[in-house]
Amino acid sequence: MSLLHNHRSVQFILILCFLWLTACDQKNEYIAPPPPEVTVSQPVQQSVTEYIEFTGTTQSVGVAEVRAQASGILKSMHFEPGLNVKQGDLLFIIEPELYQAKLAAAQAELVSAKAQLKRAQAELNRADELIKKSFISKTEYLQLKTERDVAQATIGLKSAAVQSAKIQLSYTRVTAPISGRISRNAVDIGNLVGEGEATLLTTVTQYQPMYAYFHLNERDLLRLMKLSGEKAQQLGHNQEKELYQNLNIPLFLGLADEEGYPHEGELDFVESELNTSTGTIELRGVFTNSEQPERLIPGLFSRLRLPVGKMPNALLINERAIGSDQSGHYLLVVNQENKVEKRLVTLGQRLNGMTVISKGIKADDKVIINGLQKARPGSVVNPQTASATAG
């Protein structure tokens, strides 16, 4: 039994040695992982309106100071500060009694002057008959005629005095010079106003329409001038003057808390010369501001954009695909060998989550829009095509 047992042990050891030797003859082989999967899309090609964008400030079309043109005690106030008023609305009353008395006196003097004229005219009419019969001298007749003329002139003076007294009395009723939002009262009831100076009582700020001022740099100005010149040539010489007088160029505005540019207006003024210290020229847009309450108020920071033309075959790509580093903005593109290429690009305007690429790619390029973290320039990827759409 021991011999048989030893024989089997030797066989087992020999089998183990054979397996070990066989394993040593086999080589270790590395199996590379498959290339990472990325999503690619060709640029969307469509017509896009080209804009120039600015920042500006809103400003009122008109601000009117309401001042006391009559002197006296401020008797009453007839508005709520901060609310809208219409042109001609009563705002304040300054004590009118003194001016009413002055008007009454002027009217009485006018009545007296008319009576004097009536008497002088009657005496002159009687003198006309007497001088024909030589009952009075020419000197007496001329004297009566002079008295009548003086009475007529006095009527004019007294009439003017009455009109002046009416105007002075009207100043005791202080009304809104323009329509707009009224400020708080600068003087309290019971105070003396208008004594020696036209006391400021309040201000009215016009909110409809509303201006927005902004500045255009020299390069963009020359570009607009070129476009305007081309349009003038198309219209013809007779309409060129009308083009520059009536710009009719749409302008769009957005506030700091608004998406996009929801307020539409038009460009209505361009300054006559460039500011040499800043290299810019001032422009102004006007907006109806018809919302209630008005959305635009003076002094707001605003974003503006001005359409300057159309790009008929613009290339747009999803803005998520755009990267940036020290070299600038770039896109990752998959070539025919499925290798990743880095393309430096020039960006245009944004449009509903898409960005215009004005330089750096072609219409048939496959741009990586998803899986950017897996792609490295020069590496091989597995591109999966997705469609991209622009709004």
C-alpha positions in Angstrom: 0.0 0.0 0.0 2.8 2.4 0.8 4.4 1.8 -2.6 1.1 2.5 -4.4 0.6 5.6 -2.4 4.0 7.0 -3.1 3.5 6.3 -6.8 0.3 8.4 -6.9 2.0 11.3 -5.1 4.8 11.4 -7.6 2.2 11.5 -10.5 0.3 14.4 -8.8 3.5 16.4 -8.4 4.5 15.8 -12.0 1.1 17.1 -13.2 1.4 20.2 -11.1 4.9 20.9 -12.5 3.6 20.5 -16.1 0.8 23.0 -15.5 3.1 25.5 -13.9 5.5 25.2 -16.9 2.6 25.6 -19.3 1.4 28.7 -17.5 4.9 30.3 -17.7 5.0 29.8 -21.4 1.8 32.0 -21.9 2.4 35.8 -22.3 0.4 38.6 -20.5 -1.6 40.6 -23.2 -3.2 44.1 -22.4 -6.7 44.6 -23.9 -7.4 48.3 -24.5 -10.8 49.7 -23.4 -13.2 50.8 -26.1 -13.1 54.6 -27.1 -15.4 56.8 -25.0 -18.8 57.6 -26.4 -19.6 61.3 -27.2 -22.5 63.0 -28.7 -21.8 65.1 -31.8 -23.9 67.5 -33.9 -23.4 69.5 -37.0 -24.0 73.3 -36.7 -27.5 74.6 -37.4 -27.5 76.8 -40.5 -30.1 79.5 -40.8 -30.7 83.2 -41.3 -30.0 85.3 -38.2 -30.5 89.0 -37.5 -27.2 90.5 -36.4 -27.2 92.9 -33.5 -24.9 95.3 -31.7 -25.3 95.2 -27.9 -24.9 98.1 -25.5 -25.5 99.1 -21.9 -27.3 102.3 -21.2 -29.3 104.3 -18.7 -33.0 105.3 -18.8 -33.9 109.0 -18.6 -37.1 110.9 -18.5 -38.4 112.7 -21.6 -39.2 115.7 -19.4 -38.9 116.9 -15.8 -40.8 120.0 -14.8 -40.2 122.0 -11.7 -43.4 123.4 -10.2 -42.7 126.8 -8.7 -44.8 129.5 -7.0 -45.3 132.4 -9.3 -47.5 134.3 -6.8 -46.5 135.3 -3.3 -48.6 134.4 -0.3 -49.4 131.7 2.2 -49.7 128.2 0.8 -53.4 127.4 1.6 -53.9 123.8 0.4 -52.5 120.8 -1.5 -54.5 118.7 -3.9 -52.5 115.6 -4.9 -50.9 112.4 -3.5 -47.1 112.4 -3.7 -45.8 109.6 -5.9 -48.9 109.2 -8.0 -49.6 110.2 -11.6 -51.1 113.6 -12.5 -52.3 115.0 -15.8 -51.4 118.2 -17.3 -53.6 121.0 -15.9 -54.5 119.1 -12.7 -54.8 121.4 -9.6 -51.8 120.9 -7.3 -51.7 123.8 -4.8 -53.7 126.9 -3.9 -51.9 130.1 -2.7 -54.1 132.5 -0.8 -56.0 134.3 -3.6 -57.7 137.1 -1.6 -55.1 139.9 -2.3 -55.1 139.1 -6.0 -58.9 139.0 -6.2 -59.0 142.4 -4.6 -56.4 143.7 -7.1 -58.5 142.3 -10.0 -61.7 143.9 -8.6 -59.9 147.3 -8.4 -58.5 147.0 -11.9 -62.0 146.1 -13.2 -63.5 149.1 -11.4 -60.9 151.4 -13.0 -61.7 150.0 -16.4 -65.4 150.7 -15.9 -64.5 154.3 -14.8 -62.3 154.7 -17.9 -65.1 153.5 -20.2 -67.4 156.1 -18.6 -64.8 158.8 -19.2 -64.5 157.8 -22.8 -68.3 157.8 -23.2 -68.5 161.3 -21.8 -65.6 162.6 -23.9 -67.1 161.1 -27.0 -70.5 162.7 -26.3 -68.8 166.1 -25.8 -66.8 165.7 -29.0 -70.0 164.8 -30.9 -71.7 168.0 -29.7 -68.6 169.9 -30.6 -68.8 168.6 -34.2 -72.1 170.5 -34.6 -71.0 173.6 -32.8 -67.8 174.0 -34.9 -69.9 173.8 -38.1 -71.8 176.9 -36.9 -68.6 178.5 -35.5 -70.0 178.5 -32.0 -66.6 177.2 -30.7 -63.1 177.8 -31.7 -60.8 175.3 -33.4 -58.7 175.3 -30.3 -61.6 174.3 -28.1 -62.6 171.6 -30.6 -59.0 170.1 -30.7 -58.9 170.1 -26.9 -62.1 168.0 -26.8 -60.8 165.6 -29.5 -57.6 165.2 -27.5 -59.6 164.4 -24.3 -61.5 161.7 -26.3 -58.2 160.2 -27.6 -56.7 160.2 -24.1 -59.9 158.4 -22.8 -59.5 155.8 -25.5 -55.9 155.2 -24.6 -56.8 154.9 -21.0 -59.2 152.1 -21.9 -56.3 150.2 -23.3 -54.2 150.7 -20.2 -57.0 149.7 -17.9 -57.8 146.6 -20.0 -54.2 145.5 -19.8 -54.2 146.1 -16.0 -57.3 143.9 -15.7 -55.7 141.2 -17.9 -52.5 141.3 -15.7 -54.6 141.0 -12.5 -56.3 138.0 -13.9 -53.0 136.4 -14.7 -51.7 137.1 -11.2 -54.9 135.6 -9.7 -54.5 132.5 -11.9 -51.0 131.9 -10.4 -52.7 131.3 -7.1 -54.0 128.0 -8.5 -50.9 126.0 -9.2 -51.5 123.3 -11.8 -49.4 120.5 -13.3 -47.3 121.8 -16.3 -47.0 118.3 -17.8 -48.4 114.8 -17.3 -46.3 112.4 -15.2 -45.5 111.2 -11.7 -45.4 113.9 -9.1 -42.8 114.1 -6.3 -43.5 115.0 -2.7 -44.3 118.6 -1.7 -41.2 120.6 -1.0 -43.2 123.2 1.1 -45.7 122.5 3.8 -49.2 124.1 4.0 -49.2 127.4 5.9 -45.7 128.6 4.7 -45.1 131.8 2.8 -44.0 131.1 -0.8 -43.0 133.2 -3.8 -41.8 136.1 -1.7 -38.7 137.5 -3.6 -38.2 134.2 -5.5 -40.2 131.5 -7.3 -40.3 128.9 -4.5 -39.9 125.3 -5.6 -43.1 123.5 -4.6 -42.6 120.0 -6.2 -41.5 118.3 -9.5 -43.4 116.3 -12.1 -41.4 113.6 -14.0 -42.8 112.4 -17.4 -42.7 108.6 -17.7 -44.3 108.2 -21.1 -42.4 107.9 -23.3 -39.0 107.1 -21.7 -35.5 107.7 -23.2 -32.5 105.4 -23.0 -29.1 106.9 -23.6 -26.1 104.7 -24.7 -22.8 105.1 -26.5 -21.5 103.6 -29.7 -17.8 103.0 -30.4 -16.1 104.3 -33.5 -15.8 100.9 -35.2 -19.5 100.1 -34.9 -20.3 103.7 -35.9 -18.4 103.4 -39.1 -20.2 100.1 -39.7 -23.6 101.7 -39.2 -22.7 104.6 -41.4 -21.7 102.1 -44.2 -25.1 100.3 -43.9 -27.0 103.6 -43.9 -25.1 104.7 -47.0 -26.0 101.5 -48.8 -29.6 101.9 -47.8 -29.6 105.5 -49.0 -28.2 104.4 -52.4 -31.0 101.9 -52.7 -33.7 104.5 -51.9 -32.2 107.1 -54.2 -31.0 110.7 -53.7 -34.4 112.2 -53.1 -35.1 109.9 -50.2 -31.6 110.1 -48.6 -32.5 113.2 -46.5 -35.6 111.5 -45.2 -33.6 108.4 -44.2 -31.3 110.4 -41.9 -34.1 112.6 -40.5 -36.4 109.6 -39.7 -34.1 106.8 -38.6 -37.0 104.3 -37.8 -34.4 101.8 -36.6 -35.9 99.4 -34.1 -34.2 99.2 -30.7 -34.7 96.6 -28.0 -34.2 97.0 -24.2 -34.0 94.7 -21.2 -33.7 95.5 -17.5 -31.4 93.8 -15.1 -34.1 91.4 -13.8 -35.6 90.6 -17.2 -34.8 87.8 -19.7 -33.9 89.0 -23.2 -35.1 92.4 -24.5 -38.9 92.6 -24.0 -39.2 96.4 -24.5 -39.3 97.5 -28.1 -38.6 101.1 -29.2 -36.7 102.9 -31.8 -33.5 104.9 -32.3 -34.5 108.6 -32.5 -31.3 110.6 -32.0 -27.6 110.4 -32.8 -25.2 113.0 -31.5 -23.6 115.3 -34.1 -20.0 114.4 -33.3 -17.7 111.8 -31.8 -16.3 112.4 -28.3 -12.5 112.3 -28.9 -11.7 111.6 -25.3 -13.8 108.4 -25.2 -13.9 107.5 -28.9 -17.7 107.0 -28.7 -20.8 108.8 -29.8 -24.0 109.2 -27.9 -27.3 107.7 -29.1 -30.8 107.8 -27.8 -33.7 105.4 -28.0 -37.3 106.2 -27.2 -39.8 103.6 -25.7 -43.5 104.0 -25.2 -43.4 102.6 -21.6 -47.2 102.0 -21.7 -47.3 99.3 -19.0 -49.3 100.2 -15.9 -47.6 100.8 -13.6 -44.8 102.0 -15.9 -41.9 99.4 -16.0 -39.3 102.0 -17.0 -38.3 104.7 -14.6 -35.5 107.2 -14.9 -32.0 106.1 -13.9 -32.3 102.4 -14.5 -29.4 100.4 -15.9 -30.5 98.8 -19.2 -29.3 96.4 -21.8 -29.9 97.4 -25.4 -29.4 95.8 -28.7 -29.6 97.3 -32.2 -30.2 95.3 -35.4 -27.6 96.0 -38.0 -28.3 93.4 -40.7 -28.9 89.8 -41.5 -26.6 86.8 -41.8 -28.3 84.5 -44.3 -26.3 81.3 -43.6 -25.1 81.7 -40.0 -23.7 78.6 -38.2 -25.1 78.1 -34.7 -24.1 75.5 -32.1 -25.4 74.7 -28.6 -23.7 77.0 -26.1 -22.9 74.0 -23.8 -20.4 72.8 -26.4 -18.2 76.0 -26.1 -15.1 75.9 -23.9 -12.6 78.6 -23.1 -9.1 78.8 -21.9 -6.1 81.1 -22.1 -6.1 80.8 -25.9 -9.8 81.9 -26.2 -13.1 80.2 -27.0 -12.9 76.8 -28.6 -15.0 73.8 -29.8 -14.0 70.1 -29.9 -14.6 68.6 -33.4 -14.4 64.9 -34.4 -12.6 64.4 -37.7 -13.1 61.5 -40.3 -10.7 59.3 -38.3 -12.9 59.8 -35.1 -10.0 61.8 -33.6 -10.8 64.9 -31.5 -9.6 68.3 -32.8 -9.6 71.6 -30.9 -10.9 74.5 -33.0 -10.5 78.1 -31.8 -13.7 80.0 -32.7 -15.1 83.5 -32.9 -18.4 83.8 -31.1 -21.4 85.9 -32.4 -24.7 86.6 -30.7 -26.7 84.1 -28.6 -30.1 82.9 -29.8 -32.3 80.7 -27.5 -29.5 78.6 -26.1 -27.5 78.6 -29.3 -24.5 80.8 -30.2 -23.5 82.0 -33.6 -20.0 80.8 -34.6 -18.7 83.4 -37.0 -15.3 81.9 -37.5 -13.6 78.6 -36.9 -15.9 75.8 -38.1 -17.7 74.6 -41.2 -21.2 73.5 -41.8 -20.3 69.8 -42.1 -18.1 69.7 -38.9 -19.1 67.2 -36.2 -19.0 69.2 -33.0 -19.0 67.4 -29.6 -22.0 68.7 -27.6 -22.1 66.0 -24.8 -19.3 64.0 -23.2 -16.7 66.8 -23.4 -15.1 65.6 -20.2 -14.2 62.3 -22.0 -12.7 63.9 -25.0 -9.1 65.2 -25.3 -7.5 66.7 -28.5 -5.8 63.9 -30.4 -7.8 61.1 -28.7 -10.1 58.7 -30.5 -13.8 58.7 -29.6 -17.0 56.9 -30.5 -19.2 59.7 -31.9 -23.0 59.4 -31.7 -24.9 61.8 -33.9 -27.6 64.0 -32.4 -29.7 66.7 -34.1 -29.6 70.3 -32.9 -32.2 72.9 -33.4 -32.3 76.6 -32.9 -35.3 78.6 -31.9 
